[in-house]
Amino acid sequence: MLYVATASIQDVMEGAMTPQLGVTKGASGFEEGKIPVAEADLINSLTTNGIIGAESYVTVISGMKLGDTIRFAWTAEHALPMEVGTSTIEGRHYVGKNAAKFPQFVGQRLREVR
């Protein structure tokens, strides 16, 4: 169970932290579910259980025990507008798109251990 839980959470986070060039840096478009990177302040603003840094989730997940709570947050001022969009930009949905795949990731990991 611990493997399925930690690996599935890791899958979500790897998806959410998959970078793509920001439109301000010349990208002609974007793919929903990937985090836009222009100056790296958004991707580097991830905090996980109080640990700051883009790779903090790896450390926290690896030490997880069943029943633990993990909190993820992107603290850059433009994190929420990038996620959900505004009147002038479309949302990138780097969190929501990947979190929605969690049941699929759990199924994949269950098949691995069967």
C-alpha positions in Angstrom: 0.0 0.0 0.0 2.8 2.4 0.8 4.4 1.8 -2.5 1.2 2.4 -4.4 0.5 5.6 -2.4 4.0 7.1 -2.7 4.5 6.2 -6.3 1.1 7.6 -7.3 1.7 10.9 -5.5 5.1 11.0 -7.2 3.4 10.5 -10.6 1.1 13.4 -9.9 3.9 15.7 -8.8 6.2 14.7 -11.7 3.4 15.7 -14.1 2.7 19.0 -12.3 6.4 19.8 -12.3 7.0 19.0 -15.9 8.2 22.3 -17.3 7.4 24.0 -20.6 8.7 27.3 -22.0 6.6 30.2 -20.9 4.9 32.3 -23.6 6.9 35.4 -22.5 10.1 33.5 -23.5 8.9 32.8 -27.0 6.6 29.7 -26.7 3.9 29.8 -29.4 1.4 27.9 -27.2 1.2 25.6 -24.2 0.1 22.2 -23.2 -2.3 22.0 -20.3 -0.9 20.1 -17.3 2.7 21.4 -17.6 4.1 24.2 -15.5 5.1 27.3 -17.5 8.7 28.4 -16.9 9.9 31.8 -17.9 12.2 32.9 -15.0 11.8 29.7 -12.9 10.2 31.6 -10.0 7.0 29.6 -10.3 8.5 26.1 -10.5 10.9 27.0 -7.8 8.2 28.3 -5.5 6.9 24.8 -4.6 6.8 24.1 -0.9 6.0 20.6 0.5 5.2 20.3 4.2 7.2 23.5 4.7 10.3 22.5 2.7 11.0 25.0 -0.1 12.3 24.0 -3.5 11.3 22.3 -6.7 12.5 18.9 -5.5 11.1 19.1 -2.0 8.3 16.7 -2.9 10.8 13.9 -3.6 12.2 14.2 -0.1 8.9 14.4 1.6 7.3 11.5 -0.4 10.3 9.2 0.2 9.9 9.6 4.0 6.1 9.2 3.9 4.3 6.6 6.1 0.7 5.5 5.6 -1.6 8.0 7.2 0.7 11.0 6.7 -0.6 14.2 5.3 1.4 16.0 2.6 0.7 19.6 1.7 1.9 21.0 -1.6 1.8 24.7 -2.5 3.3 26.9 -5.2 3.9 30.3 -3.5 4.8 32.5 -6.4 2.3 35.4 -6.7 1.2 34.3 -10.1 0.8 30.6 -9.2 -3.0 30.6 -9.0 -3.5 32.8 -12.1 -1.3 30.4 -14.0 -3.2 27.4 -12.7 -6.8 28.6 -13.3 -6.3 31.5 -15.8 -7.5 35.0 -15.8 -9.5 37.2 -18.1 -6.4 37.6 -20.3 -4.7 34.2 -20.1 -5.8 30.6 -20.2 -5.1 28.4 -17.2 -2.3 25.9 -17.5 -3.9 23.5 -15.0 -0.5 22.0 -14.0 -2.0 21.0 -10.7 -5.6 20.1 -11.5 -4.9 18.2 -14.7 -2.4 16.0 -12.9 -4.3 15.6 -9.7 -7.2 14.3 -11.8 -5.0 11.5 -13.0 -4.4 10.2 -9.4 -6.9 7.3 -9.7 -5.3 6.2 -13.0 -1.8 6.3 -11.4 -3.1 4.2 -8.5 -4.5 1.7 -10.9 -1.2 1.5 -12.8 0.8 1.0 -9.6 -1.6 -1.6 -8.3 -1.1 -3.6 -11.5 2.6 -3.4 -11.0 2.4 -5.1 -7.6 -0.1 -7.8 -8.5 
